[in-house]
Amino acid sequence: MPKSKDVAADKPQTKKSRVQELLNAGAVSVAEIAEQLSISKQAAYSLIGDVKRAGVEIAGVMKDGAMRYSTVKPKRSKEKTLAFGKGPVVSDAASAPTVAD
């Protein structure tokens, strides 16, 4: 019997996904992660590493004597710029030599 999508929605969130949500929300310290998830600081460091190994880029900033981590927002794509004709105008075709008169 195939599983329905409703079953997946009923599953509780994993600690890793909750850490990723905290990192996406803004700068958060390891102590804050540990407190919110009721885990040790070492476990919080491990979960941050798990999120990082999953391919999410994480940045750390020292603020008020504590390291605060957050996810790095991807830069805006150039699709919008290219749509308005401000992209590169170099063509792939080789240029033909010109003869001066």
N, C-alpha and C positions, 0 to 999 in steps of 0.2 A: 504494500500500500504506500503510495508516494506521500511525502510529508507536505503539508500545506504551509503557506507563507505565514499564516496566523500563528502557528506554533512557534516560529522564530521570534515573533514580536512579543510573545509571552515570556521569553527567557530573560532572566535578570542580566543587567549589564555586568561585564567583567570589570575587574579593577583596572586593567590596562585601558579599556575604553573610557572609563571614568577619569583616569589620569590624562588621557588625550583631550577630553572635553575641558578639563581644568586648564591645560596648557593652551588650548585654543581660545579660551575666555580671556586670557591675559597672563601677565607675569605672576607666577606663584612660586613660593619657596617650598623646599623639601619638607620643612616642618608643617606647613599648611596642608600639603598633600597627605602626610602621615596622619595628621589630626583628623582630616575629613574622612579618610578611609579606615581609620582606626588600625593603622599598621605602624611598624617601626620605620625609622628614617632609612635604614638600610634597605628595607623592602620598597620604600618610595624611590630611592635611587635606582634600584633594580627595574622598577616599572618604567621610569623615565628612559632607561637604557633600552628596554623592550620596545617602547614607542619609537625610539630613535632607530633601532635596528629594523623596524617595520617600514622605514623609508621616509619618516616624517623628519623634516629639518627642525632642529631645536636650537634656540639661542639662549645664552645665559648672560645676565647682567648683575653686577654686584650693586646692591642698593641697601642702605641702612645696615651694613655689616652682614647681610645675608645674600646668598646667590639666589636670584629669581629666574626661573625658566619660563619660556613661552615658545610657541611654534612660530616659525618664520613664515610670514605671509608671502605667497608667490608674487613676483612682480607682474604687473599688467602685461598681457600679451600685446604683441605689435599688430594684431589683427585689425584693431580699430584704426591704427595709424596707416596701415596698408590700404584700408578701405577708402581713406581720404586722399590717396595718391602721394603720401609723404614717404613711401618706402624707397628702397634702393631702385635705381633705374639701370643698373648694369644688366645686360642681357647675357645669356649663356653662349650666344653665337660669337664666333671669332670675327674680329673686325677685318675688313678687306683693306689692303694697302691702297692708298690714294696716289694718283699721279698729279704732280704739280704742273700747271701750264706755264 
